[in-house]
């Protein structure tokens, strides 16, 4: 799974959760996604029997075991029909994160590419 965020949301989340340990990089990307589930939508949360508290849970704080959000991601990948999950940042309300299920990109004929015309990310 590839986690993307708007603006510099990812930096705030890294500071709040201390993960990942590696240095983050801001890279502009171009996406061609067709089947994204918007988990910010309360109707979608109801259909999936989840809520914003469960979606905001920091699963990295667990030593072992699965949490509902991880199970949801695994089931989306297994279906081969979902290419992303859009959810509210657990740190900055009103900002969004996107989990791209890169395994399904090729299956669905979609793409994700670095949008760096001036080659600043190399």
C-alpha atoms as a printed R data frame, in Angstrom:
    type eleno elety resid chain resno       x      y       z
1   ATOM     1    CA   UNK     A     1   0.000  0.000   0.000
2   ATOM     2    CA   UNK     A     2   1.239  3.449  -0.893
3   ATOM     3    CA   UNK     A     3   0.145  6.288   1.364
4   ATOM     4    CA   UNK     A     4  -0.275  9.739  -0.155
5   ATOM     5    CA   UNK     A     5  -1.387 12.973   1.454
6   ATOM     6    CA   UNK     A     6  -2.304 16.436   0.321
7   ATOM     7    CA   UNK     A     7  -0.047 19.391   1.135
8   ATOM     8    CA   UNK     A     8   2.379 18.467   3.924
9   ATOM     9    CA   UNK     A     9  -0.102 16.391   5.914
10  ATOM    10    CA   UNK     A    10   2.238 13.392   5.874
11  ATOM    11    CA   UNK     A    11   4.931 15.328   7.742
12  ATOM    12    CA   UNK     A    12   2.478 16.169  10.529
13  ATOM    13    CA   UNK     A    13   1.396 12.544  10.735
14  ATOM    14    CA   UNK     A    14   4.983 11.324  10.919
15  ATOM    15    CA   UNK     A    15   5.660 13.748  13.772
16  ATOM    16    CA   UNK     A    16   2.521 12.630  15.590
17  ATOM    17    CA   UNK     A    17   3.026  8.879  15.148
18  ATOM    18    CA   UNK     A    18   6.795  8.597  14.742
19  ATOM    19    CA   UNK     A    19   6.433  6.385  11.694
20  ATOM    20    CA   UNK     A    20   7.959  5.651   9.230
21  ATOM    21    CA   UNK     A    21  11.486  5.869  10.558
22  ATOM    22    CA   UNK     A    22  12.892  6.589   7.081
23  ATOM    23    CA   UNK     A    23  13.028 10.127   5.759
24  ATOM    24    CA   UNK     A    24   9.843 11.128   3.919
25  ATOM    25    CA   UNK     A    25   9.988 12.814   0.540
26  ATOM    26    CA   UNK     A    26   7.478 15.132  -1.076
27  ATOM    27    CA   UNK     A    27   6.966 13.946  -4.630
28  ATOM    28    CA   UNK     A    28   4.220 15.215  -6.918
29  ATOM    29    CA   UNK     A    29   2.343 12.334  -8.509
30  ATOM    30    CA   UNK     A    30  -0.221 11.921 -11.241
31  ATOM    31    CA   UNK     A    31  -2.903  9.326 -10.580
32  ATOM    32    CA   UNK     A    32  -5.327  7.489 -12.804
33  ATOM    33    CA   UNK     A    33  -7.632  5.805 -10.311
34  ATOM    34    CA   UNK     A    34 -11.176  4.695 -11.040
35  ATOM    35    CA   UNK     A    35 -12.414  2.805  -7.983
36  ATOM    36    CA   UNK     A    36 -11.652  4.771  -4.823
37  ATOM    37    CA   UNK     A    37 -13.721  4.302  -1.684
38  ATOM    38    CA   UNK     A    38 -14.266  7.608   0.115
39  ATOM    39    CA   UNK     A    39 -14.171  6.655   3.787
40  ATOM    40    CA   UNK     A    40 -14.889 10.260   4.776
41  ATOM    41    CA   UNK     A    41 -18.484  9.763   3.600
42  ATOM    42    CA   UNK     A    42 -20.743  8.831   6.533
43  ATOM    43    CA   UNK     A    43 -22.989  6.760   4.239
44  ATOM    44    CA   UNK     A    44 -19.965  4.703   3.168
45  ATOM    45    CA   UNK     A    45 -18.920  4.271   6.796
46  ATOM    46    CA   UNK     A    46 -22.405  3.012   7.625
47  ATOM    47    CA   UNK     A    47 -22.376  0.539   4.725
48  ATOM    48    CA   UNK     A    48 -18.978 -0.755   5.853
49  ATOM    49    CA   UNK     A    49 -20.037 -0.838   9.520
50  ATOM    50    CA   UNK     A    50 -17.232  1.453  10.623
51  ATOM    51    CA   UNK     A    51 -16.901  4.977  12.002
52  ATOM    52    CA   UNK     A    52 -14.433  7.848  12.091
53  ATOM    53    CA   UNK     A    53 -12.986  6.770  15.454
54  ATOM    54    CA   UNK     A    54 -12.180  3.297  14.152
55  ATOM    55    CA   UNK     A    55 -10.757  4.715  10.918
56  ATOM    56    CA   UNK     A    56  -8.476  7.114  12.834
57  ATOM    57    CA   UNK     A    57  -7.023  4.395  15.085
58  ATOM    58    CA   UNK     A    58  -3.225  4.224  14.887
59  ATOM    59    CA   UNK     A    59  -2.780  0.546  13.993
60  ATOM    60    CA   UNK     A    60   1.004  0.950  14.221
61  ATOM    61    CA   UNK     A    61   0.661  1.193  17.998
62  ATOM    62    CA   UNK     A    62  -0.290 -2.492  18.162
63  ATOM    63    CA   UNK     A    63   2.400 -5.103  18.661
64  ATOM    64    CA   UNK     A    64   0.447 -7.808  16.866
65  ATOM    65    CA   UNK     A    65  -2.965 -8.617  15.510
66  ATOM    66    CA   UNK     A    66  -5.149 -7.119  12.830
67  ATOM    67    CA   UNK     A    67  -7.407 -4.113  13.147
68  ATOM    68    CA   UNK     A    68 -10.549 -3.417  11.106
69  ATOM    69    CA   UNK     A    69  -8.840 -0.887   8.834
70  ATOM    70    CA   UNK     A    70  -6.126 -3.378   7.920
71  ATOM    71    CA   UNK     A    71  -8.718 -6.050   7.244
72  ATOM    72    CA   UNK     A    72 -10.640 -3.612   5.025
73  ATOM    73    CA   UNK     A    73  -7.490 -2.874   3.022
74  ATOM    74    CA   UNK     A    74  -6.714 -6.568   2.656
75  ATOM    75    CA   UNK     A    75 -10.244 -7.313   1.452
76  ATOM    76    CA   UNK     A    76 -10.132 -4.460  -1.051
77  ATOM    77    CA   UNK     A    77  -6.880 -5.834  -2.467
78  ATOM    78    CA   UNK     A    78  -8.307 -9.374  -2.564
79  ATOM    79    CA   UNK     A    79 -11.350 -8.153  -4.504
80  ATOM    80    CA   UNK     A    80  -9.110 -6.792  -7.262
81  ATOM    81    CA   UNK     A    81 -11.709 -4.085  -7.917
82  ATOM    82    CA   UNK     A    82 -10.668 -1.263  -5.579
83  ATOM    83    CA   UNK     A    83  -7.612  0.891  -6.277
84  ATOM    84    CA   UNK     A    84  -7.687  3.350  -3.385
85  ATOM    85    CA   UNK     A    85  -9.080  4.344  -0.002
86  ATOM    86    CA   UNK     A    86  -9.590  8.036   0.728
87  ATOM    87    CA   UNK     A    87  -9.750  8.897   4.419
88  ATOM    88    CA   UNK     A    88  -9.504 11.858   6.756
89  ATOM    89    CA   UNK     A    89  -6.089 12.556   8.206
90  ATOM    90    CA   UNK     A    90  -6.018 11.291  11.790
91  ATOM    91    CA   UNK     A    91  -3.869 14.309  12.702
92  ATOM    92    CA   UNK     A    92  -5.230 17.239  10.681
93  ATOM    93    CA   UNK     A    93  -9.019 17.400  10.494
94  ATOM    94    CA   UNK     A    94 -10.302 18.502   7.134
95  ATOM    95    CA   UNK     A    95  -7.248 17.123   5.306
96  ATOM    96    CA   UNK     A    96  -7.235 13.873   3.376
97  ATOM    97    CA   UNK     A    97  -4.965 10.886   2.915
98  ATOM    98    CA   UNK     A    98  -5.129  8.389   0.080
99  ATOM    99    CA   UNK     A    99  -4.035  4.785   0.418
100 ATOM   100    CA   UNK     A   100  -3.297  3.498  -3.077
101 ATOM   101    CA   UNK     A   101  -3.613 -0.258  -3.444
102 ATOM   102    CA   UNK     A   102  -0.772 -0.547  -5.920
103 ATOM   103    CA   UNK     A   103  -1.318 -4.283  -6.387
104 ATOM   104    CA   UNK     A   104  -4.612 -3.577  -8.156
105 ATOM   105    CA   UNK     A   105  -3.314 -0.797 -10.412
106 ATOM   106    CA   UNK     A   106  -2.073 -3.210 -13.078
107 ATOM   107    CA   UNK     A   107  -5.148 -5.435 -12.742
108 ATOM   108    CA   UNK     A   108  -7.445 -2.483 -13.391
109 ATOM   109    CA   UNK     A   109  -5.239 -0.946 -16.092
110 ATOM   110    CA   UNK     A   110  -4.556  2.180 -14.042
111 ATOM   111    CA   UNK     A   111  -1.431  4.157 -13.319
112 ATOM   112    CA   UNK     A   112   0.502  6.225 -10.834
113 ATOM   113    CA   UNK     A   113   3.499  8.201 -12.024
114 ATOM   114    CA   UNK     A   114   5.840 10.808 -10.627
115 ATOM   115    CA   UNK     A   115   4.959 14.222 -12.012
116 ATOM   116    CA   UNK     A   116   8.379 15.874 -11.858
117 ATOM   117    CA   UNK     A   117   9.045 17.703 -15.167
118 ATOM   118    CA   UNK     A   118  12.088 19.496 -13.737
119 ATOM   119    CA   UNK     A   119  13.598 16.284 -12.327
120 ATOM   120    CA   UNK     A   120  13.809 17.606  -8.771
121 ATOM   121    CA   UNK     A   121  13.148 14.275  -7.052
122 ATOM   122    CA   UNK     A   122  16.270 12.469  -8.287
